C-alpha cells in the first residue's frame, strides 16, 4: 500500500516550511513522507473498538487550590533589609535621565 507523494506536494511542503530543497533532497523527502503515510495506514489497521480516547498518557487532574496568605504583608520587616529607604519605599539608583 505504497503512498505516492507528488512533486507538487513536496514543493508545497517546502514552501510552507520555507525550505529550498535540491532534487536529491526532494526525492528523499518523497520517500520519507511515503514511509510515514504507510506507517499511519498500518496504525489504522488496529482494532480500537472499546478503547476510550485519551488526551494525555498520564492521568492528569486539576491542581487548583485556594490562595492562602502565609507570610502576610510585613512591610517594615521587608524594608529593613534594603540598603536605602525613603517614604516607605525602596530607593534605587537612577537609571534613566
C-alpha positions, 0 to 999 in steps of 0.5 A: 500500500505504497503512498505516492507523494507528488512533486507538487506536494513536496514543493508545497511542503517546502514552501510552507516550511520555507525550505529550498530543497535540491532534487536529491533532497526532494526525492528523499523527502518523497520517500520519507513522507511515503514511509510515514503515510504507510506507517499511519495506514498500518496504525489504522489497521488496529482494532480500537473498538472499546478503547476510550480516547485519551488526551494525555498518557498520564492521568492528569487532574486539576491542581487548583487550590485556594490562595492562602496568605502565609507570610502576610504583608510585613512591610517594615520587616521587608524594608529593613533589609534594603540598603536605602529607604525613603517614604516607605519605599525602596530607593534605587539608583537612577537609571534613566535621565 
